[in-house]
């Protein structure tokens, strides 16, 4: 999908000679995130590449955004990252290369309502020859609160064979550079979490 409006004027620079990806500028609300005790160290920020408002048709019978649309907004955030490293519509049409999400986990932290602005930040937790592990945070922009988190495992796939395939070299270098930079950030507490129902203490 097409990259939508970003919350800051930022870009992921790539050197034309080797495709290497460098650290983007931190978003202007970085200090706000830090003050809210997000899992983040100064210096290198998760990427802030996507923003969109909560639409009227996303509101359910409880008067807040339905859980299905959290997935949609996070998916737009994934598309934004992929576009930044060259895995966009043009790449897919030219090569038949695309991505499949094979595992996902969400946590819902706060309600959001019609008209509120949502920003998605993305932290690259890992990448190898064919796989990519991402962690997204959804921020309600005006209040600066964490609305939800999303962890996904993504595979690069050849649509002609419907089987996994290696990342294109330039994209692999860019994703690897991001993973190395983001390795300096603390691991999000929600990452790797499964659903459990521990017994209550008496």
GIVEN-V642016 format. One record per residue. N is the residue number from 1. RES is the residue in one small letter. PHI is phi in whole degrees, -180 to 180 (* if undefined). Layout:
# GIVEN-V642016
n=N res=RES phi=PHI
n=N res=RES phi=PHI
This chain:
# GIVEN-V642016
n=1 res=x phi=*
n=2 res=x phi=-75
n=3 res=x phi=-64
n=4 res=x phi=-89
n=5 res=x phi=-60
n=6 res=x phi=-97
n=7 res=x phi=-81
n=8 res=x phi=-140
n=9 res=x phi=-85
n=10 res=x phi=-136
n=11 res=x phi=-147
n=12 res=x phi=-100
n=13 res=x phi=-73
n=14 res=x phi=-129
n=15 res=x phi=-66
n=16 res=x phi=-66
n=17 res=x phi=-77
n=18 res=x phi=-127
n=19 res=x phi=72
n=20 res=x phi=-72
n=21 res=x phi=-100
n=22 res=x phi=-115
n=23 res=x phi=-65
n=24 res=x phi=-79
n=25 res=x phi=-68
n=26 res=x phi=-75
n=27 res=x phi=-66
n=28 res=x phi=-69
n=29 res=x phi=-95
n=30 res=x phi=-56
n=31 res=x phi=-65
n=32 res=x phi=-66
n=33 res=x phi=-60
n=34 res=x phi=-63
n=35 res=x phi=-68
n=36 res=x phi=-88
n=37 res=x phi=65
n=38 res=x phi=-68
n=39 res=x phi=-79
n=40 res=x phi=-159
n=41 res=x phi=-105
n=42 res=x phi=-62
n=43 res=x phi=115
n=44 res=x phi=-128
n=45 res=x phi=-100
n=46 res=x phi=-56
n=47 res=x phi=-69
n=48 res=x phi=-115
n=49 res=x phi=-120
n=50 res=x phi=-144
n=51 res=x phi=-145
n=52 res=x phi=-159
n=53 res=x phi=-86
n=54 res=x phi=-75
n=55 res=x phi=-88
n=56 res=x phi=-58
n=57 res=x phi=-74
n=58 res=x phi=-90
n=59 res=x phi=-84
n=60 res=x phi=-104
n=61 res=x phi=-68
n=62 res=x phi=-91
n=63 res=x phi=82
n=64 res=x phi=-135
n=65 res=x phi=-64
n=66 res=x phi=-68
n=67 res=x phi=-58
n=68 res=x phi=-62
n=69 res=x phi=-82
n=70 res=x phi=-61
n=71 res=x phi=-61
n=72 res=x phi=-61
n=73 res=x phi=-64
n=74 res=x phi=-63
n=75 res=x phi=-64
n=76 res=x phi=-63
n=77 res=x phi=-64
n=78 res=x phi=-63
n=79 res=x phi=-58
n=80 res=x phi=-63
n=81 res=x phi=-63
n=82 res=x phi=-60
n=83 res=x phi=-63
n=84 res=x phi=-66
n=85 res=x phi=-103
n=86 res=x phi=91
n=87 res=x phi=-98
n=88 res=x phi=-110
n=89 res=x phi=-59
n=90 res=x phi=-63
n=91 res=x phi=-62
n=92 res=x phi=-64
n=93 res=x phi=-68
n=94 res=x phi=-80
n=95 res=x phi=-117
n=96 res=x phi=78
n=97 res=x phi=-87
n=98 res=x phi=-147
n=99 res=x phi=-130
n=100 res=x phi=-121
n=101 res=x phi=-87
n=102 res=x phi=-108
n=103 res=x phi=-157
n=104 res=x phi=-149
n=105 res=x phi=-142
n=106 res=x phi=-121
n=107 res=x phi=-123
n=108 res=x phi=-107
n=109 res=x phi=-102
n=110 res=x phi=-148
n=111 res=x phi=-68
n=112 res=x phi=-132
n=113 res=x phi=-131
n=114 res=x phi=-52
n=115 res=x phi=89
n=116 res=x phi=-69
n=117 res=x phi=-91
n=118 res=x phi=-113
n=119 res=x phi=-118
n=120 res=x phi=-113
n=121 res=x phi=-107
n=122 res=x phi=-131
n=123 res=x phi=-119
n=124 res=x phi=-86
n=125 res=x phi=-89
n=126 res=x phi=-179
n=127 res=x phi=-153
n=128 res=x phi=-137
n=129 res=x phi=-59
n=130 res=x phi=-131
n=131 res=x phi=-116
n=132 res=x phi=-143
n=133 res=x phi=-114
n=134 res=x phi=-119
n=135 res=x phi=-128
n=136 res=x phi=-106
n=137 res=x phi=-117
n=138 res=x phi=-104
n=139 res=x phi=-111
n=140 res=x phi=-79
n=141 res=x phi=-64
n=142 res=x phi=-66
n=143 res=x phi=-89
n=144 res=x phi=71
n=145 res=x phi=-101
n=146 res=x phi=-79
n=147 res=x phi=-94
n=148 res=x phi=-167
n=149 res=x phi=-131
n=150 res=x phi=-148
n=151 res=x phi=-113
n=152 res=x phi=-134
n=153 res=x phi=-110
n=154 res=x phi=-121
n=155 res=x phi=-115
n=156 res=x phi=-84
n=157 res=x phi=-131
n=158 res=x phi=-88
n=159 res=x phi=-68
n=160 res=x phi=-73
n=161 res=x phi=-109
n=162 res=x phi=61
n=163 res=x phi=-127
n=164 res=x phi=-64
n=165 res=x phi=-148
n=166 res=x phi=-62
n=167 res=x phi=-61
n=168 res=x phi=-57
n=169 res=x phi=-58
n=170 res=x phi=-63
n=171 res=x phi=-67
n=172 res=x phi=-62
n=173 res=x phi=-63
n=174 res=x phi=-65
n=175 res=x phi=-66
n=176 res=x phi=-64
n=177 res=x phi=-63
n=178 res=x phi=-65
n=179 res=x phi=-60
n=180 res=x phi=-66
n=181 res=x phi=-66
n=182 res=x phi=-76
n=183 res=x phi=-65
n=184 res=x phi=-80
n=185 res=x phi=-84
n=186 res=x phi=-67
n=187 res=x phi=-66
n=188 res=x phi=-61
n=189 res=x phi=-64
n=190 res=x phi=-81
n=191 res=x phi=-67
n=192 res=x phi=77
n=193 res=x phi=-79
n=194 res=x phi=-111
n=195 res=x phi=-80
n=196 res=x phi=-143
n=197 res=x phi=-135
n=198 res=x phi=-63
n=199 res=x phi=-65
n=200 res=x phi=-74
n=201 res=x phi=-74
n=202 res=x phi=-70
